[in-house]
Amino acid sequence: RHGVDVLYHATCADEEAKDLLEAHKDRVFVAPALSVTWTRLHESGKFGLPASDAIRARIAGDLEMTVACMKDLHRRGVRVLPGGDYGFMWNTHGNNARDLAFFVDLLGFTPMEAIVGATRMGGEIMDMPGELGQVRNGFLADLLLVDGDPLADITILQDRARLLAIMQDGHFHKPPPPDLGQRQRAAA
């Protein structure tokens, strides 16, 4: 109604809001930032954050509402994307791949839907659909060579040891191991 393109969190979206999001699903994105709520509930105690029963119950309720809302929006065809709210001591940068597993485990996305949400739709949410998020001629693509099949187990993307090579802006940030060809032949 007001021309918003991206809604973050959307935890408390009511039926009217969800209907509007569905009506504008080809233009609007929703990014729930699940990781910050999940890690606040399950891991923030390690960092000395208060964890009274009342606080934990409120955070658990927020997570439950977010999951229910995102499942409904996904069912309606609204573009729900992973990412957001990193940089807290309990939700640090570098753990972003957990979002993909949260989308699979909590929201019922397929691994491919989660990956497409983070890549192709990631380019779309940044208003750069013709430049980012796909491996295509003329696109700026950062590539990962992964030891394993993330469609069979999305969590392997969280294991830095299984990221065999990382290419950024057309150059290796992390080159493949020199014995990669030998390892592949031995595995075959």
C-alpha positions in Angstrom: 0.0 0.0 0.0 2.9 2.4 0.8 5.4 1.2 -1.8 7.7 -0.8 0.6 9.9 -3.3 -1.2 11.4 -5.2 1.7 9.9 -6.1 5.1 12.3 -7.4 7.7 11.1 -9.7 10.5 7.3 -9.4 9.8 6.9 -11.6 12.9 3.5 -10.1 13.8 2.0 -9.9 10.3 -1.7 -10.3 10.6 -4.0 -11.7 7.9 -4.5 -8.3 6.2 -0.7 -7.8 6.0 -0.2 -11.3 4.7 -2.9 -10.8 2.1 -1.3 -7.6 1.0 2.1 -9.3 0.8 0.6 -12.1 -1.3 -1.1 -9.6 -3.6 2.3 -7.9 -4.2 4.5 -11.0 -4.1 6.1 -10.2 -7.4 7.4 -6.9 -6.0 7.9 -7.3 -2.2 10.4 -9.4 -0.3 10.3 -10.6 3.3 13.5 -11.3 5.3 12.6 -12.7 8.7 16.2 -12.7 10.2 15.5 -16.0 11.9 19.0 -16.4 13.0 19.0 -13.6 15.5 16.0 -14.9 17.3 17.1 -18.6 17.2 20.6 -17.8 18.4 19.3 -15.4 21.1 17.1 -18.3 22.4 19.6 -21.1 22.1 23.1 -19.6 22.4 23.1 -16.2 23.9 23.5 -17.5 27.5 27.1 -18.3 26.6 27.7 -14.6 26.3 26.1 -13.7 29.7 22.9 -12.3 28.3 19.9 -12.6 30.7 18.0 -15.8 30.3 15.2 -15.6 32.8 12.3 -17.9 32.2 10.2 -14.9 31.2 12.7 -13.7 28.7 13.2 -17.2 27.2 9.4 -17.6 26.9 9.1 -14.3 25.1 11.9 -15.1 22.7 10.5 -18.6 22.1 7.1 -17.1 21.4 8.7 -14.7 18.9 10.4 -17.5 17.1 7.2 -19.6 17.0 5.2 -16.6 15.6 7.9 -15.9 13.0 8.1 -19.6 11.9 4.3 -19.8 11.5 4.1 -16.5 9.6 7.0 -17.4 7.2 5.5 -20.8 6.5 2.2 -19.2 5.6 3.9 -16.5 3.4 6.0 -19.2 1.7 2.9 -21.2 1.0 1.3 -18.1 -0.5 4.3 -17.6 -2.9 5.7 -14.6 -1.1 9.5 -14.3 -1.6 10.9 -15.0 1.8 14.7 -14.7 1.9 17.4 -15.7 4.4 19.8 -13.3 5.9 20.0 -10.3 8.2 20.8 -9.3 11.8 24.4 -10.5 12.1 27.1 -8.8 14.1 25.8 -9.5 17.6 28.1 -11.3 19.9 25.7 -14.3 19.9 25.0 -14.0 16.1 28.4 -13.2 14.6 29.3 -12.5 11.0 30.6 -15.7 9.3 27.7 -17.9 10.4 25.3 -16.8 7.7 25.0 -20.3 6.2 23.0 -21.3 9.2 20.1 -19.3 7.8 19.9 -21.8 4.9 19.5 -24.7 7.4 17.0 -22.7 9.4 14.9 -22.2 6.3 15.0 -25.9 5.6 14.6 -27.2 9.2 12.2 -24.6 10.5 10.3 -23.3 7.5 10.0 -26.4 5.3 12.0 -25.0 2.4 13.8 -27.4 0.2 17.6 -26.9 0.2 17.3 -25.6 -3.4 14.7 -23.1 -2.4 16.9 -21.8 0.4 19.9 -21.6 -1.9 18.0 -19.8 -4.6 16.6 -17.4 -1.9 20.2 -16.5 -0.9 21.6 -16.2 -4.4 19.2 -15.3 -7.3 16.7 -13.7 -5.1 19.5 -12.1 -3.2 20.4 -10.2 -6.4 16.7 -9.3 -6.8 16.3 -8.0 -3.3 19.3 -5.7 -3.8 17.6 -4.4 -7.0 20.4 -5.9 -9.1 18.7 -8.9 -10.8 20.7 -8.5 -14.0 24.1 -8.4 -12.2 24.1 -10.6 -9.1 23.0 -13.9 -7.7 23.4 -16.2 -10.8 26.2 -17.9 -12.6 25.7 -16.2 -16.0 27.8 -14.4 -18.5 28.3 -10.8 -17.4 27.1 -11.4 -13.8 29.3 -10.7 -10.8 29.4 -14.1 -9.2 31.1 -15.3 -6.0 31.5 -19.1 -6.3 32.0 -21.8 -3.7 33.5 -25.3 -4.5 32.0 -27.5 -1.8 33.1 -31.0 -0.7 29.7 -32.6 -0.8 26.1 -32.0 -2.0 24.3 -29.2 -0.2 21.0 -30.4 -1.7 21.4 -33.6 0.2 22.7 -31.9 3.4 22.4 -28.1 3.5 24.5 -28.0 6.7 27.7 -28.8 4.9 27.8 -25.1 3.8 28.5 -24.3 7.5 31.6 -26.4 7.6 34.5 -24.2 6.5 36.7 -27.2 6.0 34.3 -28.4 3.3 34.6 -25.1 1.3 37.4 -26.3 -1.0 37.6 -23.1 -3.0 36.1 -19.6 -2.9 36.1 -17.3 -5.9 35.3 -13.7 -5.4 35.0 -11.1 -8.2 36.5 -13.6 -10.6 39.6 -14.3 -8.5 40.3 -17.0 -6.0 40.0 -15.8 -2.4 40.7 -19.4 -1.4 42.3 -21.4 -4.2 41.4 -25.1 -4.6 43.8 -27.5 -2.9 46.7 -28.6 -5.2 45.7 -32.2 -4.8 42.0 -31.8 -5.6 42.2 -33.7 -8.9 44.0 -36.6 -7.2 41.4 -36.6 -4.4 38.6 -36.7 -6.9 40.1 -39.5 -8.9 40.7 -41.5 -5.7 37.1 -40.9 -4.5 35.8 -42.1 -7.9 
